[in-house]
Amino acid sequence: MDKTELRKLQAFFRQSFNNDGVRVTLDPKNTEAAAVHLGERQIGTIIVDDEDGDRSFAFEMKIPVGREVLQEYLRRLFESDKLTVVSRGKKRDSVELNNGEDFLGIISADDARLSSFTLQIAVLDFDLEDM
């Protein structure tokens, strides 16, 4: 990842989470990965995917809370009431994360007890064009 991509990814996640405190920094051990920080805390990682000739980025963030408090946890973490957790019909092991009406990603259960989750957001190259 180059500095321009890092800057665009940072702008994308700041806008997506409604929080200007989000920072994206290059992983010093892997030039195809970046760390996502909120304040001093690393909250997730971004990995580059160039497989099909299209450049995209995969964001992953562990969420250490149960299903019943997911929305409140994310709203408090990012200080944004616009973040909503929406059920996915009959699927009980995952939900959608939205920013208002905009879909952000999928939150999937890490265990059968639904006591921890992982947020995954796919960022396509055209998502970064206006950043």
C-alpha positions in Angstrom: 0.0 0.0 0.0 1.2 3.5 -0.8 0.7 6.7 1.1 -2.2 7.8 -1.2 -4.1 4.5 -0.6 -3.5 4.9 3.2 -4.9 8.4 3.1 -7.9 7.4 1.1 -8.6 4.4 3.3 -8.4 6.6 6.4 -10.9 9.1 4.8 -13.2 6.2 3.9 -13.2 4.8 7.5 -13.5 8.2 9.1 -16.6 8.8 6.9 -18.0 5.3 7.4 -17.7 5.4 11.2 -18.5 9.1 11.5 -15.3 9.6 13.6 -12.3 11.8 12.6 -10.2 10.0 15.2 -9.8 6.9 13.0 -6.2 6.5 11.7 -4.8 4.1 9.1 -1.1 3.3 9.2 1.1 0.9 7.2 2.0 -2.3 8.9 5.8 -2.1 9.1 6.1 -5.9 8.8 3.9 -6.2 5.7 3.5 -3.6 3.0 0.3 -5.2 1.8 -1.4 -4.6 5.2 -2.4 -1.7 7.4 -3.5 -1.1 10.9 -6.6 0.8 11.8 -6.5 2.8 15.0 -9.0 4.8 17.1 -6.9 7.0 19.3 -4.0 5.0 20.5 -5.8 1.7 20.3 -5.5 -0.6 17.2 -9.0 -1.7 16.4 -8.6 -3.6 13.2 -6.5 -4.5 10.2 -6.7 -4.0 6.4 -5.3 -6.5 3.9 -4.9 -5.8 0.2 -6.5 -8.2 -2.3 -5.2 -8.1 -5.9 -6.4 -11.6 -6.8 -8.7 -10.9 -9.8 -6.8 -8.0 -11.2 -9.1 -5.5 -9.3 -7.5 -4.0 -6.2 -9.7 -4.2 -3.1 -9.1 -4.1 0.7 -10.5 -6.3 3.4 -11.0 -4.7 6.8 -11.4 -7.0 9.9 -12.2 -6.0 13.5 -12.8 -8.2 16.5 -15.7 -7.2 18.7 -15.5 -8.6 22.2 -19.2 -8.3 23.2 -22.4 -10.3 22.8 -25.2 -9.8 20.3 -27.5 -8.0 22.6 -25.0 -5.1 23.0 -23.4 -4.9 19.6 -25.1 -1.8 18.4 -24.5 0.1 21.7 -20.9 -1.0 21.8 -20.1 0.2 18.3 -22.0 3.5 18.8 -20.0 4.2 22.0 -16.7 3.1 20.5 -17.1 5.4 17.4 -19.2 8.0 19.2 -21.9 7.8 16.5 -25.6 7.2 16.8 -25.8 6.7 13.0 -24.4 3.2 13.3 -27.1 0.5 13.3 -27.0 -3.3 13.6 -29.7 -4.9 11.3 -30.7 -8.6 11.3 -30.2 -10.7 8.2 -33.5 -12.4 8.0 -33.3 -16.0 9.3 -29.5 -15.9 9.9 -28.8 -15.8 13.6 -25.0 -15.9 13.5 -24.5 -12.6 11.6 -26.0 -9.1 11.2 -25.3 -6.1 9.0 -23.7 -2.9 10.1 -25.1 0.2 8.5 -24.2 3.9 8.7 -27.7 5.4 8.4 -29.1 3.8 5.2 -25.6 2.9 3.9 -24.4 -0.7 4.2 -21.0 -1.0 5.7 -20.3 -4.7 6.3 -21.2 -8.0 8.0 -20.7 -8.8 11.7 -20.3 -12.6 12.1 -20.4 -14.6 15.4 -17.1 -16.1 16.4 -18.7 -18.8 18.6 -22.0 -20.6 19.0 -22.8 -18.7 22.2 -22.8 -15.4 20.2 -20.5 -13.9 22.8 -17.9 -12.3 20.4 -18.0 -11.2 16.8 -15.9 -10.1 13.8 -16.8 -7.1 11.6 -15.7 -7.5 8.0 -15.9 -4.6 5.5 -14.9 -5.0 1.8 -13.6 -1.8 0.3 -13.4 -1.8 -3.5 -11.1 0.5 -5.4 -14.0 2.6 -6.7 -15.1 3.2 -3.1 -12.0 5.3 -2.7 -12.3 7.4 -5.8 -14.0 10.4 -4.1 -11.8 10.3 -1.0 
